[in-house]
Every structure is written in structure tokens, then in C-alpha cells.
């Protein structure tokens, strides 16, 4: 009986304590003062974002400018530049844009294929001068483009190779390989070798293991390296200017036209490229979110 009495007393004390807590006035939340750090970082982010978007906005707005010879001053709104983008100077801007696309695609395919094989060899195999090769691959990334472009131009001149689209592709492939190797190498290093060992245990040939296990796992890294390679090739001006000869690319055309005001047709192409890249990013993010939501439902 004494135990029951003690338990009843304890329960009675808890109930009384709860009643006392209910009678106490609610605590007022402390006033949170807004410090310098609360608004400084958001303000800095907004300023940086606006600073980055001003050139893009200027390019997009002046693609609708009713310009004649110069595209520096605003003369009025028109859609003619978007509807007849290839009519300026005999289609020179479209020809330069097409050359940049062809050079970027070819250089990307070659650099991605070679860079992927080099990355796999550096991670998976042990051979002489392996560390030296890894170090040398970083040199094109660390070397200033003016030095790299001048060196390649002197080499082509010494060998007697005429400067044309082929020399541009060779030059772009050379400096894009380093970026591909670095990107794919990180992906290869993160793979679990047990997955490939499981494929071999199931009597898969080396080719079957690579194409059904290794390559699908490497695909995200390879695609990222290819996109980076294409962006670098399409955007390059310095190395291209040294090794292009009479071939015109889109960055080279923009540079030559800048002295008299970049034509509105060039702004049209630049705006279209930006919108296309923006759509790709939005589609990728939406598909990624939908896939994550679908996997969450399955889980």
C-alpha cells in the first residue's frame, strides 16, 4: 500500500505542476535585431546577379534595334533582325556562327573520346611516367591562352601547315582534352570496382562489362566534360585568332565588328544561344525533380 500511496503522490505532484505551468503567462519572444550580416550578403548577391545580367540584357534588347550601320545607339524597335538574321553582309554572321558550331562539335567529340580513355588509363592502370603525364595534362589549363595560341601558330608555321579550319580544330582539341581528363577522372575515381567485379563474376566479357556497367556509370561525367569542352571551344577567341587564318568564327566576327558596333544580327544569335542554354537548364532541372519525386514515391 505504501508504494501505491507514493505513486499517487507523485502523479498528484505532476498534475499540480502542470496546472501551475498553465497559469504562468506565456513567454514573449525576444526581439531579434537585424544585424549588418543579415542584409549585407543578400544585397551583395543581388548586386552581383544584376551585374552579371546587364550585358545579357543589353544584348537581348539591342537585338531588336532598328540599326543600319551601327548598333550603338537605339533607333527603334523592330523584328526584322530576328526574321532576317542572315541577310547582313552576305550572311557573314551566320557563316561565322556555323563555323563555330562545326569546330566546337568536332573538337568536342575528339577531345571527349581521347580524354575519357586517358582518364580511365590514369586511374585504373599503373605504368611508367603516369604521374608526369598527369602533371603535363594540367599545363594547357595553367598556360595563358596567348602563349598557347602563339606557340601553336609558330609550330604550324614551322611544319608548313596552312591555317584553316583544321588547325583550329587541332588547337581546340588540344586544350579541351585537359578539361575532359580532369572531369572524367574524378568520375572514374568515384566508381565502385565491386560493380565491375560482379559483372566479371557473372561471366561477362570485358567489352560487355564496359558497355553495360562502366560506361553507363561514366555517362554523367562524360556528358559534363563534353558540354564544358563545347562551351570552351565555342567561346574561344585568342587561340582561334592565332590559328584561324582567313576562317571566321563567331567570337572572331564579334571582335572585328566591335569597333563599329556589333550588328544587331550578332545580338540575335547571341540571344538565341543564351535562351537555348536557359531552356536546356530548365528542362534538366525539371526532369531531375520529376525523377527524384518518382523515386521518392517508389521508396
C-alpha positions as CSV (number, residue, x, y, z in Angstrom):
1,X,0.0,0.0,0.0
2,X,2.8,2.4,0.7
3,X,4.0,2.0,-2.9
4,X,0.6,2.9,-4.2
5,X,0.4,5.9,-2.0
6,X,3.8,7.1,-3.2
7,X,2.8,6.7,-6.8
8,X,-0.4,8.6,-6.2
9,X,1.5,11.4,-4.6
10,X,3.9,11.6,-7.5
11,X,1.1,11.8,-10.0
12,X,-0.7,14.4,-7.9
13,X,2.5,16.5,-7.8
14,X,2.9,16.2,-11.6
15,X,-0.7,17.3,-12.2
16,X,-0.3,20.2,-9.8
17,X,2.9,21.3,-11.6
18,X,1.2,21.2,-14.9
19,X,-1.6,23.4,-13.6
20,X,1.0,25.9,-12.3
21,X,2.7,26.0,-15.6
22,X,-0.6,26.6,-17.3
23,X,-1.3,29.6,-15.1
24,X,2.1,31.2,-15.9
25,X,1.9,33.9,-18.6
26,X,3.3,32.9,-21.9
27,X,6.9,34.0,-22.6
28,X,7.3,36.8,-25.1
29,X,9.7,36.1,-27.9
30,X,12.8,38.1,-27.8
31,X,13.1,40.9,-30.3
32,X,15.6,39.8,-33.0
33,X,17.7,42.7,-34.1
34,X,18.6,42.8,-37.8
35,X,22.4,43.0,-38.0
36,X,24.7,44.0,-40.7
37,X,25.3,40.4,-41.9
38,X,21.6,39.8,-42.4
39,X,21.3,42.2,-45.3
40,X,24.9,42.6,-46.5
41,X,25.1,39.1,-48.1
42,X,21.7,39.3,-49.8
43,X,22.5,42.8,-51.1
44,X,25.8,41.5,-52.4
45,X,24.1,38.6,-54.1
46,X,21.6,40.9,-55.8
47,X,24.2,43.3,-57.0
48,X,26.4,40.5,-58.4
49,X,23.4,39.0,-60.1
50,X,22.4,42.3,-61.7
51,X,26.0,43.0,-62.7
52,X,26.1,39.6,-64.5
53,X,22.8,40.1,-66.2
54,X,23.3,43.6,-67.5
55,X,25.4,42.6,-70.6
56,X,22.9,39.8,-71.4
57,X,20.0,42.2,-71.1
58,X,21.8,44.8,-73.3
59,X,22.5,42.1,-75.9
60,X,18.9,40.9,-75.9
61,X,17.4,44.5,-76.1
62,X,19.7,45.6,-78.9
63,X,18.9,42.6,-80.9
64,X,15.5,44.4,-81.6
65,X,17.2,47.6,-82.6
66,X,16.4,49.1,-86.0
67,X,20.0,49.8,-86.8
68,X,21.5,50.4,-90.2
69,X,25.3,50.6,-90.0
70,X,26.0,51.0,-86.3
71,X,24.2,49.3,-83.4
72,X,25.5,51.6,-80.6
73,X,22.5,54.0,-80.4
74,X,18.9,52.9,-80.1
75,X,16.9,53.8,-83.2
76,X,13.6,51.9,-82.7
77,X,12.1,48.5,-82.1
78,X,11.9,46.0,-85.0
79,X,11.5,42.3,-85.5
80,X,13.3,42.4,-88.9
81,X,16.7,41.4,-87.3
82,X,15.2,38.2,-85.9
83,X,13.3,37.3,-89.1
84,X,16.3,38.1,-91.4
85,X,19.3,37.3,-89.3
86,X,21.5,36.0,-92.2
87,X,20.9,38.9,-94.5
88,X,23.7,41.2,-93.1
89,X,26.9,41.4,-95.1
90,X,26.1,38.4,-97.3
91,X,25.4,36.1,-94.4
92,X,28.8,36.6,-92.8
93,X,27.4,36.3,-89.2
94,X,25.6,33.1,-89.9
95,X,28.7,31.7,-91.7
96,X,30.9,32.5,-88.7
97,X,28.3,31.0,-86.3
98,X,28.1,27.8,-88.4
99,X,31.9,27.6,-88.4
100,X,32.0,27.8,-84.6
101,X,29.3,25.1,-84.3
102,X,31.2,22.7,-86.6
103,X,34.6,23.4,-84.9
104,X,33.0,23.0,-81.4
105,X,31.3,19.7,-82.3
106,X,34.3,18.1,-83.9
107,X,36.7,19.3,-81.2
108,X,34.3,18.1,-78.5
109,X,33.9,14.6,-80.0
110,X,37.6,14.1,-80.5
111,X,38.6,15.6,-77.1
112,X,35.9,13.7,-75.2
113,X,36.9,10.4,-76.7
114,X,40.6,10.8,-76.2
115,X,40.2,12.5,-72.8
116,X,37.9,9.7,-71.5
117,X,40.4,7.0,-72.5
118,X,43.3,8.9,-70.9
119,X,41.3,9.4,-67.7
120,X,40.5,5.7,-67.4
121,X,44.1,4.8,-68.1
122,X,45.4,7.2,-65.4
123,X,43.0,5.9,-62.7
124,X,42.9,2.2,-63.4
125,X,46.4,1.3,-64.7
126,X,49.9,1.7,-63.4
127,X,52.6,2.5,-65.9
128,X,55.8,4.5,-66.2
129,X,55.6,8.3,-66.3
130,X,52.0,8.1,-65.0
131,X,52.4,10.9,-62.6
132,X,54.4,13.0,-65.1
133,X,51.6,12.6,-67.6
134,X,49.0,13.7,-65.0
135,X,51.1,16.8,-64.3
136,X,51.6,17.6,-68.0
137,X,47.9,17.5,-68.6
138,X,47.4,20.5,-66.3
139,X,49.8,22.6,-68.3
140,X,47.3,23.7,-71.0
141,X,44.9,24.7,-68.3
142,X,47.5,26.8,-66.5
143,X,49.2,28.3,-69.5
144,X,47.9,31.7,-70.7
145,X,45.9,31.4,-73.9
146,X,48.1,34.0,-75.7
147,X,51.2,31.8,-75.0
148,X,49.4,28.6,-76.1
149,X,48.0,30.2,-79.2
150,X,51.3,31.8,-80.3
151,X,53.2,28.6,-79.7
152,X,50.7,26.6,-81.8
153,X,50.8,29.2,-84.5
154,X,54.6,29.0,-84.6
155,X,54.5,25.2,-84.7
156,X,52.1,25.1,-87.6
157,X,54.2,27.7,-89.4
158,X,57.4,25.7,-88.9
159,X,55.8,22.5,-90.1
160,X,54.3,24.2,-93.1
161,X,50.6,23.5,-92.3
162,X,48.3,26.2,-93.8
163,X,46.0,27.8,-91.2
164,X,42.4,26.9,-91.8
165,X,39.5,25.2,-90.0
166,X,41.7,22.1,-89.5
167,X,44.3,24.0,-87.5
168,X,41.5,25.5,-85.4
169,X,40.1,22.0,-84.6
170,X,43.5,20.7,-83.7
171,X,44.2,23.7,-81.4
172,X,40.8,23.4,-79.7
173,X,41.1,19.7,-79.3
174,X,44.5,20.1,-77.6
175,X,43.4,22.4,-74.9
176,X,39.9,20.8,-74.4
177,X,41.5,17.4,-73.7
178,X,42.9,18.6,-70.3
179,X,39.4,19.7,-69.1
180,X,37.9,16.4,-70.2
181,X,40.5,14.4,-68.4
182,X,40.1,16.3,-65.2
183,X,36.3,16.0,-65.3
184,X,36.1,12.3,-66.3
185,X,39.0,11.3,-64.0
186,X,37.0,12.5,-60.9
187,X,34.1,10.3,-62.1
188,X,36.2,7.3,-62.7
189,X,37.8,7.6,-59.3
190,X,34.4,7.6,-57.6
191,X,33.3,4.3,-59.2
192,X,33.0,1.2,-57.1
193,X,35.2,-1.6,-58.6
194,X,33.0,-4.2,-57.0
195,X,30.3,-3.5,-59.6
196,X,32.7,-4.4,-62.4
197,X,33.9,-7.4,-60.5
198,X,30.3,-8.6,-60.1
199,X,29.9,-8.3,-63.9
200,X,33.0,-10.4,-64.5
201,X,31.8,-12.9,-61.9
202,X,28.7,-13.3,-64.0
203,X,30.8,-14.4,-66.9
204,X,30.6,-11.0,-68.7
205,X,33.3,-10.3,-71.2
206,X,35.5,-7.2,-70.8
207,X,33.5,-5.5,-73.6
208,X,30.2,-6.4,-72.0
209,X,31.3,-5.2,-68.6
210,X,32.5,-1.9,-70.0
211,X,29.4,-1.1,-72.1
212,X,26.8,-2.4,-69.7
213,X,28.3,-1.3,-66.3
214,X,31.3,1.0,-66.6
215,X,30.1,3.3,-69.5
216,X,26.6,3.9,-68.1
217,X,28.2,4.9,-64.8
218,X,30.6,7.2,-66.5
219,X,28.0,8.8,-68.7
220,X,27.2,11.8,-66.4
221,X,30.9,12.7,-66.2
222,X,31.4,12.3,-69.9
223,X,28.4,14.4,-70.7
224,X,29.6,17.1,-68.3
225,X,33.0,17.1,-69.9
226,X,31.6,17.2,-73.4
227,X,29.4,20.2,-72.5
228,X,32.4,22.0,-70.9
229,X,34.6,21.2,-73.9
230,X,32.0,22.6,-76.4
231,X,31.5,25.7,-74.4
232,X,35.2,26.4,-74.2
233,X,35.6,25.7,-77.9
234,X,32.7,27.9,-79.0
235,X,33.7,30.7,-76.8
236,X,37.5,30.8,-77.6
237,X,38.9,33.8,-79.4
238,X,42.6,34.1,-78.5
239,X,43.8,30.7,-79.7
240,X,41.4,30.8,-82.6
241,X,42.7,34.2,-83.7
242,X,46.3,32.9,-83.8
243,X,45.5,29.7,-85.8
244,X,42.4,30.5,-87.9
245,X,43.9,32.3,-90.9
246,X,41.1,33.6,-93.1
247,X,38.4,31.4,-91.4
248,X,35.9,33.4,-89.4
249,X,34.3,32.2,-86.2
250,X,31.6,33.8,-84.2
251,X,33.9,35.2,-81.4
252,X,36.3,36.5,-84.1
253,X,33.4,38.1,-86.0
254,X,32.2,39.8,-82.9
255,X,35.7,41.2,-82.1
256,X,36.1,42.6,-85.6
257,X,32.7,44.1,-85.6
258,X,33.0,45.7,-82.1
259,X,34.9,48.8,-83.4
260,X,31.8,49.9,-85.4
261,X,29.2,48.5,-83.1
262,X,28.2,44.8,-83.1
263,X,25.5,44.2,-85.6
264,X,22.0,43.5,-84.3
265,X,22.1,40.2,-86.1
266,X,25.0,39.1,-84.0
267,X,23.0,40.1,-80.9
268,X,20.2,37.9,-82.2
269,X,22.4,34.9,-82.5
270,X,23.9,35.5,-79.0
271,X,20.4,36.0,-77.5
272,X,19.2,32.8,-79.2
273,X,22.2,30.8,-77.8
274,X,21.5,32.2,-74.3
275,X,17.8,31.3,-74.5
276,X,18.6,27.8,-75.8
277,X,21.1,27.2,-72.9
278,X,18.5,28.5,-70.4
279,X,15.8,26.2,-71.8
280,X,18.2,23.2,-71.5
281,X,19.0,24.1,-67.9
282,X,15.3,24.4,-67.0
283,X,14.4,21.1,-68.8
284,X,17.2,19.3,-67.0
285,X,16.2,20.7,-63.6
286,X,12.5,19.8,-64.2
287,X,13.3,16.3,-65.3
288,X,15.7,15.8,-62.4
289,X,13.0,17.0,-59.9
290,X,10.4,14.7,-61.5
291,X,12.8,11.8,-61.4
292,X,13.6,12.4,-57.7
293,X,9.8,12.7,-56.9
294,X,9.1,9.4,-58.8
295,X,11.9,7.7,-56.9
296,X,10.6,9.0,-53.6
297,X,7.2,7.5,-54.3
298,X,8.7,4.2,-55.1
299,X,10.8,4.3,-51.9
